[in-house]
Amino acid sequence: MDTIFINALKVNCIIGILPNERVQEQELIVDIKMEHSLKEAGESGDLSLSINYAQVATFVEDFIKERKALLLETLAHELCALILKNFKPKQVTLRLTKTQAVAHTAGVGIEITRTLRDLQC
């Protein structure tokens, strides 16, 4: 299977459960890997047979800013479901990194992988 990826999408947003996190935006780094066959798009040059990564990036950024989630886990689960539903990859892996949450680190966060079958259970 082929992979379409978005690396290090930076989104300033409200994310977290601490009182200061609910009022002050912080940087969230989003990495997305979408498994999708690129054979037909590659042979034909037709972008509609692929996944438009610019559209995915805009969609993800807008959703994160509007959602103002409490937990990374909730945000990741919802985003994977929406990417699978709206862009139709076979599988999506999403990594969310909070760059300012823990001192003396480059970032902390989570990574999850989902397929359509995971959402239908």
N, CA, C and O atoms as CSV, one atom per row, in Angstrom:
chain,resi,resn,atom,element,x,y,z
A,1,MET,N,N,0.845,-1.180,0.000
A,1,MET,CA,C,0.000,0.000,0.000
A,1,MET,C,C,0.889,1.242,0.000
A,1,MET,O,O,1.975,1.245,0.580
A,2,ASP,N,N,0.420,2.271,-0.646
A,2,ASP,CA,C,1.149,3.528,-0.742
A,2,ASP,C,C,0.751,4.452,0.412
A,2,ASP,O,O,-0.260,4.236,1.080
A,3,THR,N,N,1.564,5.478,0.627
A,3,THR,CA,C,1.330,6.390,1.750
A,3,THR,C,C,1.346,7.837,1.287
A,3,THR,O,O,2.231,8.262,0.544
A,4,ILE,N,N,0.354,8.578,1.738
A,4,ILE,CA,C,0.312,10.034,1.592
A,4,ILE,C,C,0.537,10.574,2.997
A,4,ILE,O,O,-0.107,10.116,3.941
A,5,PHE,N,N,1.440,11.542,3.153
A,5,PHE,CA,C,1.725,12.024,4.496
A,5,PHE,C,C,1.730,13.541,4.581
A,5,PHE,O,O,1.970,14.249,3.603
A,6,ILE,N,N,1.456,14.000,5.775
A,6,ILE,CA,C,1.577,15.410,6.147
A,6,ILE,C,C,2.434,15.414,7.401
A,6,ILE,O,O,2.047,14.846,8.422
A,7,ASN,N,N,3.589,16.047,7.332
A,7,ASN,CA,C,4.506,16.081,8.471
A,7,ASN,C,C,4.530,17.455,9.108
A,7,ASN,O,O,4.664,18.473,8.429
A,8,ALA,N,N,4.400,17.464,10.416
A,8,ALA,CA,C,4.616,18.652,11.240
A,8,ALA,C,C,3.709,19.834,10.872
A,8,ALA,O,O,4.164,20.970,10.738
A,9,LEU,N,N,2.420,19.533,10.712
A,9,LEU,CA,C,1.432,20.607,10.550
A,9,LEU,C,C,1.311,21.309,11.897
A,9,LEU,O,O,0.935,20.680,12.886
A,10,LYS,N,N,1.620,22.591,11.951
A,10,LYS,CA,C,1.601,23.350,13.203
A,10,LYS,C,C,0.264,24.059,13.340
A,10,LYS,O,O,-0.147,24.825,12.468
A,11,VAL,N,N,-0.410,23.784,14.465
A,11,VAL,CA,C,-1.718,24.374,14.726
A,11,VAL,C,C,-1.681,25.008,16.112
A,11,VAL,O,O,-1.433,24.318,17.100
A,12,ASN,N,N,-1.921,26.301,16.194
A,12,ASN,CA,C,-2.065,26.969,17.477
A,12,ASN,C,C,-3.523,26.859,17.881
A,12,ASN,O,O,-4.415,27.315,17.165
A,13,CYS,N,N,-3.758,26.244,19.048
A,13,CYS,CA,C,-5.131,25.905,19.423
A,13,CYS,C,C,-5.286,25.785,20.929
A,13,CYS,O,O,-4.313,25.764,21.684
A,14,ILE,N,N,-6.537,25.707,21.334
A,14,ILE,CA,C,-6.882,25.368,22.717
A,14,ILE,C,C,-6.940,23.844,22.800
A,14,ILE,O,O,-7.735,23.210,22.107
A,15,ILE,N,N,-6.096,23.260,23.650
A,15,ILE,CA,C,-6.072,21.811,23.836
A,15,ILE,C,C,-5.555,21.521,25.247
A,15,ILE,O,O,-4.497,22.014,25.639
A,16,GLY,N,N,-6.295,20.732,25.994
A,16,GLY,CA,C,-5.838,20.350,27.321
A,16,GLY,C,C,-6.898,20.538,28.377
A,16,GLY,O,O,-7.956,21.118,28.135
A,17,ILE,N,N,-6.583,20.025,29.569
A,17,ILE,CA,C,-7.542,20.067,30.671
A,17,ILE,C,C,-7.177,21.076,31.756
A,17,ILE,O,O,-8.021,21.425,32.582
A,18,LEU,N,N,-5.947,21.543,31.762
A,18,LEU,CA,C,-5.528,22.500,32.785
A,18,LEU,C,C,-6.176,23.861,32.539
A,18,LEU,O,O,-6.428,24.228,31.391
A,19,PRO,N,N,-6.445,24.608,33.603
A,19,PRO,CA,C,-7.126,25.902,33.436
A,19,PRO,C,C,-6.448,26.841,32.439
A,19,PRO,O,O,-7.129,27.475,31.633
A,20,ASN,N,N,-5.113,26.938,32.482
A,20,ASN,CA,C,-4.420,27.831,31.548
A,20,ASN,C,C,-4.508,27.330,30.107
A,20,ASN,O,O,-4.464,28.129,29.170
A,21,GLU,N,N,-4.633,26.003,29.922
A,21,GLU,CA,C,-4.754,25.438,28.574
A,21,GLU,C,C,-6.118,25.736,27.953
A,21,GLU,O,O,-6.275,25.670,26.734
A,22,ARG,N,N,-7.096,26.062,28.786
A,22,ARG,CA,C,-8.444,26.341,28.283
A,22,ARG,C,C,-8.590,27.786,27.795
A,22,ARG,O,O,-9.575,28.119,27.136
A,23,VAL,N,N,-7.613,28.644,28.117
A,23,VAL,CA,C,-7.702,30.051,27.702
A,23,VAL,C,C,-6.552,30.496,26.813
A,23,VAL,O,O,-6.691,31.453,26.052
A,24,GLN,N,N,-5.429,29.818,26.902
A,24,GLN,CA,C,-4.245,30.211,26.128
A,24,GLN,C,C,-3.928,29.162,25.073
A,24,GLN,O,O,-3.748,27.985,25.387
A,25,GLU,N,N,-3.862,29.594,23.828
A,25,GLU,CA,C,-3.513,28.667,22.758
A,25,GLU,C,C,-2.090,28.154,22.940
A,25,GLU,O,O,-1.222,28.848,23.470
A,26,GLN,N,N,-1.876,26.939,22.495
A,26,GLN,CA,C,-0.538,26.364,22.478
A,26,GLN,C,C,-0.319,25.657,21.142
A,26,GLN,O,O,-1.271,25.325,20.436
A,27,GLU,N,N,0.929,25.438,20.817
A,27,GLU,CA,C,1.261,24.790,19.559
A,27,GLU,C,C,1.033,23.285,19.648
A,27,GLU,O,O,1.461,22.628,20.597
A,28,LEU,N,N,0.351,22.761,18.642
A,28,LEU,CA,C,0.140,21.328,18.486
A,28,LEU,C,C,0.730,20.947,17.133
A,28,LEU,O,O,0.426,21.576,16.120
A,29,ILE,N,N,1.569,19.921,17.117
A,29,ILE,CA,C,2.153,19.434,15.875
A,29,ILE,C,C,1.380,18.180,15.459
A,29,ILE,O,O,1.200,17.256,16.253
A,30,VAL,N,N,0.931,18.162,14.216
A,30,VAL,CA,C,0.123,17.066,13.703
A,30,VAL,C,C,0.872,16.384,12.558
A,30,VAL,O,O,1.273,17.025,11.587
A,31,ASP,N,N,1.050,15.071,12.698
A,31,ASP,CA,C,1.625,14.250,11.639
A,31,ASP,C,C,0.557,13.250,11.215
A,31,ASP,O,O,-0.058,12.594,12.056
A,32,ILE,N,N,0.340,13.135,9.907
A,32,ILE,CA,C,-0.707,12.266,9.379
A,32,ILE,C,C,-0.114,11.369,8.303
A,32,ILE,O,O,0.587,11.838,7.406
A,33,LYS,N,N,-0.403,10.065,8.400
A,33,LYS,CA,C,-0.057,9.113,7.342
A,33,LYS,C,C,-1.350,8.442,6.901
A,33,LYS,O,O,-2.086,7.895,7.722
A,34,MET,N,N,-1.621,8.487,5.609
A,34,MET,CA,C,-2.826,7.870,5.061
A,34,MET,C,C,-2.417,6.820,4.039
A,34,MET,O,O,-1.729,7.121,3.064
A,35,GLU,N,N,-2.845,5.590,4.273
A,35,GLU,CA,C,-2.572,4.494,3.356
A,35,GLU,C,C,-3.635,4.516,2.262
A,35,GLU,O,O,-4.833,4.444,2.537
A,36,HIS,N,N,-3.173,4.617,1.014
A,36,HIS,CA,C,-4.092,4.736,-0.124
A,36,HIS,C,C,-3.337,4.346,-1.396
A,36,HIS,O,O,-2.200,4.778,-1.590
A,37,SER,N,N,-3.931,3.563,-2.239
A,37,SER,CA,C,-3.276,3.192,-3.488
A,37,SER,C,C,-3.114,4.417,-4.390
A,37,SER,O,O,-4.071,5.142,-4.661
A,38,LEU,N,N,-1.902,4.624,-4.836
A,38,LEU,CA,C,-1.600,5.757,-5.718
A,38,LEU,C,C,-1.364,5.314,-7.154
A,38,LEU,O,O,-0.975,6.121,-7.998
A,39,LYS,N,N,-1.594,4.046,-7.433
A,39,LYS,CA,C,-1.329,3.492,-8.762
A,39,LYS,C,C,-2.125,4.202,-9.851
A,39,LYS,O,O,-1.549,4.673,-10.832
A,40,GLU,N,N,-3.434,4.281,-9.688
A,40,GLU,CA,C,-4.271,4.882,-10.733
A,40,GLU,C,C,-3.981,6.367,-10.903
A,40,GLU,O,O,-3.918,6.858,-12.030
A,41,ALA,N,N,-3.806,7.080,-9.814
A,41,ALA,CA,C,-3.481,8.509,-9.908
A,41,ALA,C,C,-2.123,8.704,-10.578
A,41,ALA,O,O,-1.946,9.610,-11.392
A,42,GLY,N,N,-1.177,7.851,-10.230
A,42,GLY,CA,C,0.156,7.944,-10.825
A,42,GLY,C,C,0.160,7.666,-12.315
A,42,GLY,O,O,0.875,8.316,-13.078
A,43,GLU,N,N,-0.641,6.699,-12.720
A,43,GLU,CA,C,-0.699,6.358,-14.145
A,43,GLU,C,C,-1.488,7.382,-14.959
A,43,GLU,O,O,-1.163,7.628,-16.121
A,44,SER,N,N,-2.503,7.970,-14.372
A,44,SER,CA,C,-3.381,8.860,-15.137
A,44,SER,C,C,-3.080,10.344,-14.952
A,44,SER,O,O,-3.430,11.164,-15.801
A,45,GLY,N,N,-2.425,10.691,-13.832
A,45,GLY,CA,C,-2.215,12.105,-13.537
A,45,GLY,C,C,-3.468,12.785,-13.008
A,45,GLY,O,O,-3.552,14.013,-13.005
A,46,ASP,N,N,-4.438,12.005,-12.562
A,46,ASP,CA,C,-5.724,12.522,-12.101
A,46,ASP,C,C,-5.728,12.587,-10.572
A,46,ASP,O,O,-5.779,11.553,-9.906
A,47,LEU,N,N,-5.675,13.799,-10.019
A,47,LEU,CA,C,-5.632,13.985,-8.577
A,47,LEU,C,C,-6.878,13.438,-7.882
A,47,LEU,O,O,-6.805,13.048,-6.717
A,48,SER,N,N,-7.993,13.404,-8.558
A,48,SER,CA,C,-9.225,12.906,-7.930
A,48,SER,C,C,-9.128,11.420,-7.570
A,48,SER,O,O,-9.956,10.917,-6.811
A,49,LEU,N,N,-8.127,10.713,-8.105
A,49,LEU,CA,C,-7.915,9.308,-7.778
A,49,LEU,C,C,-6.959,9.133,-6.593
A,49,LEU,O,O,-6.638,8.013,-6.194
A,50,SER,N,N,-6.521,10.249,-6.050
A,50,SER,CA,C,-5.629,10.256,-4.897
A,50,SER,C,C,-6.338,10.953,-3.742
A,50,SER,O,O,-7.561,11.093,-3.757
A,51,ILE,N,N,-5.582,11.385,-2.751
A,51,ILE,CA,C,-6.097,12.191,-1.648
A,51,ILE,C,C,-5.339,13.514,-1.676
A,51,ILE,O,O,-4.108,13.533,-1.638
A,52,ASN,N,N,-6.066,14.602,-1.741
A,52,ASN,CA,C,-5.463,15.931,-1.812
A,52,ASN,C,C,-4.972,16.322,-0.415
A,52,ASN,O,O,-5.774,16.674,0.451
A,53,TYR,N,N,-3.656,16.260,-0.198
A,53,TYR,CA,C,-3.112,16.524,1.126
A,53,TYR,C,C,-3.327,17.955,1.574
A,53,TYR,O,O,-3.421,18.207,2.775
A,54,ALA,N,N,-3.408,18.900,0.650
A,54,ALA,CA,C,-3.688,20.289,1.034
A,54,ALA,C,C,-5.095,20.409,1.627
A,54,ALA,O,O,-5.300,21.129,2.604
A,55,GLN,N,N,-6.059,19.707,1.037
A,55,GLN,CA,C,-7.420,19.718,1.584
A,55,GLN,C,C,-7.465,19.053,2.954
A,55,GLN,O,O,-8.157,19.533,3.853
A,56,VAL,N,N,-6.739,17.961,3.120
A,56,VAL,CA,C,-6.701,17.282,4.415
A,56,VAL,C,C,-6.101,18.208,5.470
A,56,VAL,O,O,-6.637,18.319,6.573
A,57,ALA,N,N,-5.002,18.869,5.143
A,57,ALA,CA,C,-4.337,19.766,6.100
A,57,ALA,C,C,-5.263,20.897,6.540
A,57,ALA,O,O,-5.349,21.204,7.729
A,58,THR,N,N,-5.944,21.507,5.600
A,58,THR,CA,C,-6.876,22.592,5.927
A,58,THR,C,C,-8.026,22.078,6.783
A,58,THR,O,O,-8.407,22.713,7.765
A,59,PHE,N,N,-8.576,20.928,6.409
A,59,PHE,CA,C,-9.662,20.310,7.161
A,59,PHE,C,C,-9.247,20.033,8.608
A,59,PHE,O,O,-9.978,20.362,9.543
A,60,VAL,N,N,-8.080,19.433,8.786
A,60,VAL,CA,C,-7.578,19.080,10.113
A,60,VAL,C,C,-7.339,20.330,10.946
A,60,VAL,O,O,-7.755,20.391,12.103
A,61,GLU,N,N,-6.678,21.322,10.376
A,61,GLU,CA,C,-6.398,22.558,11.109
A,61,GLU,C,C,-7.695,23.235,11.548
A,61,GLU,O,O,-7.817,23.645,12.702
A,62,ASP,N,N,-8.650,23.353,10.650
A,62,ASP,CA,C,-9.928,23.990,10.987
A,62,ASP,C,C,-10.657,23.234,12.091
A,62,ASP,O,O,-11.196,23.844,13.015
A,63,PHE,N,N,-10.674,21.902,11.997
A,63,PHE,CA,C,-11.363,21.096,13.001
A,63,PHE,C,C,-10.717,21.261,14.380
A,63,PHE,O,O,-11.416,21.442,15.377
A,64,ILE,N,N,-9.394,21.200,14.435
A,64,ILE,CA,C,-8.686,21.315,15.713
A,64,ILE,C,C,-8.968,22.664,16.360
A,64,ILE,O,O,-9.248,22.732,17.556
A,65,LYS,N,N,-8.896,23.730,15.585
A,65,LYS,CA,C,-9.123,25.070,16.134
A,65,LYS,C,C,-10.548,25.220,16.666
A,65,LYS,O,O,-10.760,25.833,17.712
A,66,GLU,N,N,-11.507,24.673,15.958
A,66,GLU,CA,C,-12.898,24.780,16.371
A,66,GLU,C,C,-13.234,23.854,17.534
A,66,GLU,O,O,-14.030,24.221,18.398
A,67,ARG,N,N,-12.651,22.677,17.572
A,67,ARG,CA,C,-13.010,21.636,18.544
A,67,ARG,C,C,-12.619,21.992,19.972
A,67,ARG,O,O,-13.393,21.746,20.898
A,68,LYS,N,N,-11.426,22.569,20.170
A,68,LYS,CA,C,-10.942,22.934,21.502
A,68,LYS,C,C,-11.063,21.747,22.477
A,68,LYS,O,O,-11.649,21.870,23.552
A,69,ALA,N,N,-10.510,20.628,22.085
A,69,ALA,CA,C,-10.644,19.373,22.839
A,69,ALA,C,C,-9.932,19.423,24.188
A,69,ALA,O,O,-8.958,20.152,24.372
A,70,LEU,N,N,-10.441,18.636,25.114
A,70,LEU,CA,C,-9.805,18.488,26.420
A,70,LEU,C,C,-8.635,17.510,26.362
A,70,LEU,O,O,-7.575,17.768,26.932
A,71,LEU,N,N,-8.831,16.387,25.671
A,71,LEU,CA,C,-7.813,15.341,25.623
A,71,LEU,C,C,-7.292,15.120,24.209
A,71,LEU,O,O,-8.053,15.177,23.243
A,72,LEU,N,N,-6.000,14.871,24.093
A,72,LEU,CA,C,-5.421,14.488,22.806
A,72,LEU,C,C,-6.068,13.205,22.301
A,72,LEU,O,O,-6.296,13.052,21.101
A,73,GLU,N,N,-6.363,12.292,23.207
A,73,GLU,CA,C,-6.952,11.015,22.835
A,73,GLU,C,C,-8.296,11.199,22.128
A,73,GLU,O,O,-8.568,10.552,21.117
A,74,THR,N,N,-9.120,12.076,22.664
A,74,THR,CA,C,-10.423,12.368,22.057
A,74,THR,C,C,-10.247,13.023,20.695
A,74,THR,O,O,-10.897,12.637,19.723
A,75,LEU,N,N,-9.377,14.002,20.631
A,75,LEU,CA,C,-9.126,14.710,19.376
A,75,LEU,C,C,-8.609,13.755,18.308
A,75,LEU,O,O,-9.059,13.806,17.163
A,76,ALA,N,N,-7.678,12.892,18.664
A,76,ALA,CA,C,-7.110,11.948,17.702
A,76,ALA,C,C,-8.168,10.980,17.192
A,76,ALA,O,O,-8.253,10.726,15.990
A,77,HIS,N,N,-8.974,10.438,18.103
A,77,HIS,CA,C,-10.026,9.501,17.709
A,77,HIS,C,C,-11.012,10.171,16.745
A,77,HIS,O,O,-11.365,9.593,15.717
A,78,GLU,N,N,-11.443,11.359,17.068
A,78,GLU,CA,C,-12.404,12.071,16.212
A,78,GLU,C,C,-11.798,12.419,14.859
A,78,GLU,O,O,-12.449,12.262,13.827
A,79,LEU,N,N,-10.561,12.888,14.861
A,79,LEU,CA,C,-9.914,13.240,13.595
A,79,LEU,C,C,-9.729,12.030,12.694
A,79,LEU,O,O,-9.985,12.112,11.493
A,80,CYS,N,N,-9.292,10.912,13.250
A,80,CYS,CA,C,-9.139,9.706,12.432
A,80,CYS,C,C,-10.469,9.322,11.797
A,80,CYS,O,O,-10.525,9.015,10.606
A,81,ALA,N,N,-11.531,9.337,12.580
A,81,ALA,CA,C,-12.850,8.988,12.053
A,81,ALA,C,C,-13.261,9.931,10.925
A,81,ALA,O,O,-13.787,9.485,9.905
A,82,LEU,N,N,-13.028,11.210,11.100
A,82,LEU,CA,C,-13.412,12.176,10.074
A,82,LEU,C,C,-12.566,12.055,8.812
A,82,LEU,O,O,-13.088,12.177,7.704
A,83,ILE,N,N,-11.275,11.818,8.967
A,83,ILE,CA,C,-10.402,11.636,7.799
A,83,ILE,C,C,-10.826,10.393,7.034
A,83,ILE,O,O,-10.924,10.418,5.807
A,84,LEU,N,N,-11.079,9.305,7.753
A,84,LEU,CA,C,-11.515,8.067,7.092
A,84,LEU,C,C,-12.841,8.282,6.356
A,84,LEU,O,O,-13.002,7.831,5.222
A,85,LYS,N,N,-13.766,8.955,6.983
A,85,LYS,CA,C,-15.091,9.180,6.389
A,85,LYS,C,C,-15.032,10.115,5.182
A,85,LYS,O,O,-15.656,9.851,4.154
A,86,ASN,N,N,-14.281,11.206,5.312
A,86,ASN,CA,C,-14.301,12.249,4.278
A,86,ASN,C,C,-13.297,12.069,3.149
A,86,ASN,O,O,-13.539,12.525,2.031
A,87,PHE,N,N,-12.160,11.402,3.425
A,87,PHE,CA,C,-11.107,11.302,2.417
A,87,PHE,C,C,-10.843,9.869,1.954
A,87,PHE,O,O,-10.115,9.663,0.983
A,88,LYS,N,N,-11.417,8.889,2.626
A,88,LYS,CA,C,-11.430,7.482,2.208
A,88,LYS,C,C,-10.076,6.789,2.092
A,88,LYS,O,O,-9.899,5.981,1.180
A,89,PRO,N,N,-9.109,7.066,2.975
A,89,PRO,CA,C,-7.906,6.222,2.941
A,89,PRO,C,C,-8.245,4.846,3.501
A,89,PRO,O,O,-9.264,4.677,4.171
A,90,LYS,N,N,-7.398,3.872,3.229
A,90,LYS,CA,C,-7.582,2.527,3.788
A,90,LYS,C,C,-7.280,2.520,5.287
A,90,LYS,O,O,-7.882,1.775,6.061
A,91,GLN,N,N,-6.328,3.375,5.671
A,91,GLN,CA,C,-5.884,3.441,7.067
A,91,GLN,C,C,-5.311,4.828,7.309
A,91,GLN,O,O,-4.765,5.443,6.394
A,92,VAL,N,N,-5.432,5.320,8.528
A,92,VAL,CA,C,-4.830,6.600,8.881
A,92,VAL,C,C,-4.094,6.455,10.207
A,92,VAL,O,O,-4.601,5.865,11.161
A,93,THR,N,N,-2.887,7.008,10.243
A,93,THR,CA,C,-2.114,7.096,11.476
A,93,THR,C,C,-1.939,8.568,11.792
A,93,THR,O,O,-1.509,9.357,10.951
A,94,LEU,N,N,-2.282,8.920,13.022
A,94,LEU,CA,C,-2.265,10.319,13.440
A,94,LEU,C,C,-1.396,10.452,14.681
A,94,LEU,O,O,-1.571,9.727,15.660
A,95,ARG,N,N,-0.466,11.382,14.626
A,95,ARG,CA,C,0.418,11.662,15.766
A,95,ARG,C,C,0.190,13.108,16.174
A,95,ARG,O,O,0.309,14.016,15.352
A,96,LEU,N,N,-0.136,13.322,17.440
A,96,LEU,CA,C,-0.355,14.659,17.977
A,96,LEU,C,C,0.694,14.933,19.038
A,96,LEU,O,O,0.851,14.156,19.979
A,97,THR,N,N,1.417,16.045,18.888
A,97,THR,CA,C,2.499,16.405,19.802
A,97,THR,C,C,2.263,17.784,20.384
A,97,THR,O,O,2.158,18.770,19.654
A,98,LYS,N,N,2.181,17.845,21.714
A,98,LYS,CA,C,2.124,19.130,22.417
A,98,LYS,C,C,3.563,19.545,22.696
A,98,LYS,O,O,4.295,18.833,23.383
A,99,THR,N,N,3.966,20.689,22.168
A,99,THR,CA,C,5.360,21.107,22.267
A,99,THR,C,C,5.679,21.852,23.565
A,99,THR,O,O,6.849,22.019,23.907
A,100,GLN,N,N,4.661,22.297,24.283
A,100,GLN,CA,C,4.911,23.112,25.479
A,100,GLN,C,C,4.389,22.475,26.761
A,100,GLN,O,O,4.404,23.123,27.808
A,101,ALA,N,N,3.929,21.235,26.713
A,101,ALA,CA,C,3.255,20.631,27.867
A,101,ALA,C,C,4.205,20.181,28.976
A,101,ALA,O,O,3.871,20.295,30.156
A,102,VAL,N,N,5.376,19.674,28.618
A,102,VAL,CA,C,6.315,19.157,29.613
A,102,VAL,C,C,7.677,19.810,29.393
A,102,VAL,O,O,8.256,19.735,28.309
A,103,ALA,N,N,8.167,20.446,30.442
A,103,ALA,CA,C,9.462,21.137,30.359
A,103,ALA,C,C,10.576,20.159,30.002
A,103,ALA,O,O,10.529,18.977,30.343
A,104,HIS,N,N,11.567,20.684,29.312
A,104,HIS,CA,C,12.779,19.948,28.949
A,104,HIS,C,C,12.525,18.827,27.949
A,104,HIS,O,O,13.301,17.875,27.872
A,105,THR,N,N,11.439,18.937,27.182
A,105,THR,CA,C,11.169,17.976,26.111
A,105,THR,C,C,10.905,18.750,24.816
A,105,THR,O,O,10.524,19.920,24.843
A,106,ALA,N,N,11.113,18.080,23.699
A,106,ALA,CA,C,10.739,18.666,22.409
A,106,ALA,C,C,9.239,18.524,22.185
A,106,ALA,O,O,8.657,19.201,21.338
A,107,GLY,N,N,8.628,17.639,22.951
A,107,GLY,CA,C,7.194,17.446,22.842
A,107,GLY,C,C,6.766,16.121,23.432
A,107,GLY,O,O,7.563,15.194,23.576
A,108,VAL,N,N,5.488,16.051,23.770
A,108,VAL,CA,C,4.860,14.830,24.270
A,108,VAL,C,C,3.530,14.672,23.561
A,108,VAL,O,O,2.942,15.650,23.100
A,109,GLY,N,N,3.056,13.437,23.474
A,109,GLY,CA,C,1.774,13.275,22.805
A,109,GLY,C,C,1.398,11.833,22.598
A,109,GLY,O,O,1.804,10.949,23.352
A,110,ILE,N,N,0.613,11.607,21.560
A,110,ILE,CA,C,0.083,10.272,21.270
A,110,ILE,C,C,0.137,9.998,19.778
A,110,ILE,O,O,0.269,10.907,18.959
A,111,GLU,N,N,0.030,8.718,19.450
A,111,GLU,CA,C,-0.077,8.276,18.065
A,111,GLU,C,C,-1.077,7.135,18.013
A,111,GLU,O,O,-0.977,6.177,18.780
A,112,ILE,N,N,-2.052,7.238,17.097
A,112,ILE,CA,C,-3.031,6.167,16.931
A,112,ILE,C,C,-3.169,5.828,15.448
A,112,ILE,O,O,-2.895,6.651,14.574
A,113,THR,N,N,-3.598,4.606,15.194
A,113,THR,CA,C,-3.848,4.140,13.833
A,113,THR,C,C,-5.252,3.558,13.797
A,113,THR,O,O,-5.640,2.790,14.678
A,114,ARG,N,N,-6.014,3.931,12.765
A,114,ARG,CA,C,-7.387,3.450,12.631
A,114,ARG,C,C,-7.680,3.100,11.177
A,114,ARG,O,O,-7.087,3.651,10.249
A,115,THR,N,N,-8.616,2.163,11.010
A,115,THR,CA,C,-9.157,1.812,9.702
A,115,THR,C,C,-10.671,1.982,9.778
A,115,THR,O,O,-11.223,2.180,10.861
A,116,LEU,N,N,-11.336,1.907,8.642
A,116,LEU,CA,C,-12.796,1.981,8.639
A,116,LEU,C,C,-13.398,0.873,9.489
A,116,LEU,O,O,-14.411,1.084,10.155
A,117,ARG,N,N,-12.791,-0.292,9.474
A,117,ARG,CA,C,-13.302,-1.420,10.261
A,117,ARG,C,C,-13.282,-1.096,11.755
A,117,ARG,O,O,-14.186,-1.503,12.484
A,118,ASP,N,N,-12.266,-0.370,12.218
A,118,ASP,CA,C,-12.190,0.024,13.622
A,118,ASP,C,C,-13.388,0.878,14.017
A,118,ASP,O,O,-13.879,0.782,15.142
A,119,LEU,N,N,-13.851,1.700,13.107
A,119,LEU,CA,C,-14.954,2.622,13.405
A,119,LEU,C,C,-16.301,1.941,13.362
A,119,LEU,O,O,-17.262,2.442,13.946
A,120,GLN,N,N,-16.397,0.811,12.684
A,120,GLN,CA,C,-17.679,0.120,12.535
A,120,GLN,C,C,-17.945,-0.836,13.690
A,120,GLN,O,O,-19.048,-1.373,13.792
A,121,CYS,N,N,-16.973,-1.061,14.554
A,121,CYS,CA,C,-17.145,-1.989,15.674
A,121,CYS,C,C,-18.067,-1.404,16.729
A,121,CYS,O,O,-18.327,-2.046,17.746
